[in-house]
Amino acid sequence: MNFEQLPEPLPDDPLKVLNAWVAEARDSGIYPNPDAMALSTVDQNGQPATRIVLCKQLVCDPGFVVFYTNYGSAKGEAIAGNTAVSAVFHWDSMNRQARIEGRATLSPTQESDDYFASRDRESQVGAWASAQSQVIQERSQLLRAMQAMQQRFAATAEIPRPAQWGGYRIWLSAVELWTRGEARLHDRARWQRTLGTVLSDGSYQPGDWQSCRLQP
Ligand SMILES: Cc1cc2nc3c(=O)[nH]c(=O)nc-3n(C[C@H](O)[C@H](O)[C@H](O)COP(=O)(O)O)c2cc1C
């Protein structure tokens, strides 16, 4: 078996490599969700929680990834109190893992609007029907909510985005890439940079990436 090594010397920008990895996973056709990542948040009690979300965009410069969700969900509540998040991608058959860490901010509303408009109608109605992470007594309650929303929007050509649904940008402060190696001598490299403080428009002005190789 041929084992992949990370580039030597390490590139200045890990996000170009991560972008290529996501594209290669997509092109391979192996993965139903090549852009799936396990996202961890920490709630107000310090309790971490992890769930899969889809990485819908990776912007190398200035360096953030985007996912979409319900702002009132458990993850949304956690982020409202603590913007520190981490996530991990795993492409098992490609022997690759990518870990990311950073700070989550709300995507600009226009960006969320545009993405919501690109979704199929059923998903749009579903976003209105589901108060994600809230308790329901029985599943039929959700199906009734879905029917009610279908009726509400029956005559609406373009369904607007619900205010509680939208994107988050994860501004990346650390990236770690991993490839499987022979005899468990995997290849690992970590990039870190400072994010500074969040600006009034919700963006950061990150510093330069610093990289190092790590023992497996
Ligand atoms: C393959 C896969 C993709 C998913 N993508 C998303 C997503 O992009 N956004 C989202 O809110 N939930 C997504 N989910 C559901 C989440 O894992 C989770 O159940 C939901 O967001 C509620 O999480 P929370 O209660 O911790 O907020 C996905 C689940 C799977 C298995």
The ligand as a Gaussian input file, in Angstrom:
#p B3LYP/6-31G(d) Opt

LIG

0 1
 C      -25.020000      13.476000       7.118000
 C      -25.680000      14.478000       8.018000
 C      -25.700000      15.812000       7.639000
 C      -26.299000      16.768000       8.465000
 N      -26.234000      18.088000       8.090000
 C      -26.760000      19.024000       8.914000
 C      -26.589000      20.410000       8.614000
 O      -25.927000      20.802000       7.626000
 N      -27.183000      21.311000       9.468000
 C      -27.866000      20.919000      10.575000
 O      -28.380000      21.783000      11.285000
 N      -27.998000      19.628000      10.907000
 C      -27.455000      18.663000      10.109000
 N      -27.559000      17.341000      10.448000
 C      -28.292000      16.990000      11.694000
 C      -27.376000      17.235000      12.886000
 O      -26.416000      16.192000      13.000000
 C      -28.161000      17.374000      14.215000
 O      -28.973000      16.242000      14.433000
 C      -29.030000      18.615000      14.239000
 O      -28.379000      19.732000      13.644000
 C      -29.434000      18.984000      15.666000
 O      -28.274000      19.212000      16.429000
 P      -28.304000      20.042000      17.806000
 O      -29.565000      19.641000      18.524000
 O      -27.067000      19.612000      18.510000
 O      -28.305000      21.498000      17.447000
 C      -26.942000      16.371000       9.667000
 C      -26.910000      15.027000      10.049000
 C      -26.272000      14.099000       9.233000
 C      -26.200000      12.661000       9.709000

